[in-house]
Amino acid sequence: MLANIQNYYEPLVMQSIRDKLSGRDEEYDADLVADLACLALNALPARYVRHTVDLWSHLGDSERAAVSREVEEAVESAFVVMRRRREARRTEIEAQEPSKTRLPWT
């Protein structure tokens, strides 16, 4: 019964993530994409629809532009959070490595 209900922003967020990841040399796994999508979707209001075409056709040009802008900002913010987390993990791993001591005769 509820199978045809979806969050209007989900396909928009996924498309934005795909667009941002395409053409990059880095490898991205499904977990990273899922984390990005969750972060972005949590930053957007929930907007459930049965048919996305119905909603899109009822939005004016300015509303469509606003929705696109909101999605892009949410996705970019998700990328910033993930980069920050990745850098924090990298710093944490480096801190756990034994320090290299310079020997006095070298």
N, C-alpha and C positions, 0 to 999 in steps of 0.2 A: 504494500500500500504506500509506504513512504519512500520507496526506492527511487522515485523520480524527483525527489526534493534534493536540491543541492545549494551549496553556498555560491552565490553569484561570483564572488571574487576568486574562487579556487582556480578555474581555468585561466583567468587573467594573470594571476600570480605565477602559475606554472609556465605560462608563455613568456612572461617577463624574465623569469629565471633562465629558461632555455635560451632566450635572446642574449642575456648577459654572459652565459657560459659558452656560447658558441664562438668558435674561433680562438679560444684560449688554449695555451699549451699545457696548462695544468690538468691533472687528472681529477675528476670529481666523481665520487661514488654516490650511490642512492641514499645513503645516510645523510650526507651533506645536503643533498637536494631536499630531502625531507625536512631537515632542520631549518634550512632557509625558508621553505614554504610555511612551516609552523610559525616561525618568528614573524614573517611578513603577514600571515593571516591573523595572527594575534594582535597586530597593530591596526588592523582594519575592522570596521564594524561588521557584524554578522548580517548578511543580507541573503535570505533564503528565497529561492524561486523554484518553480516547477519547470519553467522553460526560459532559458536565458534570452532567447530571441524576443520573447514578449517584453521583458524588462528593457532590453537595449532599444527596442523600437519606441518605447514610451519616454526615453530620455532625450532631452534636447541636446544640442551641440555643446553647450557650455557644461551641462551635467556630464556628458561623455568625456569631455576633456578633463573635468575635475576628477572623475573616477580613474582615468588613465594616470593622471598625476599622482593621485593617492597611492595607486598600486606601485608605480615606479619609486616613489619615496619610501614605501614600506619595504620593498625588495632591496633597495640600496641600503637602508638601515639594517636589514638582516645580514647583508654581506659585511657591513662594518662590524657588527657584533661577532660574526663568525671569524673574521680576520683577527679581531682582538682576542678571541678565545684561543685561536690557533697559536698566536704569538705568545700568549700566557702559558700555554702548554709547552711550547718550545723552550721558553725561558725556564720553566719548572724542570724540564728534562735536563737542560744544560746545568742547572744548579745541583742536580743529583749526581752528575758525573764527577768522578774523583778529580781533584785539582791537580794540575801538573806543576810539579815543583822543579825549578831550575837547579841543577846540581852546581856546586861552586866551581868545579873544574871544567864545566862546559861553557 
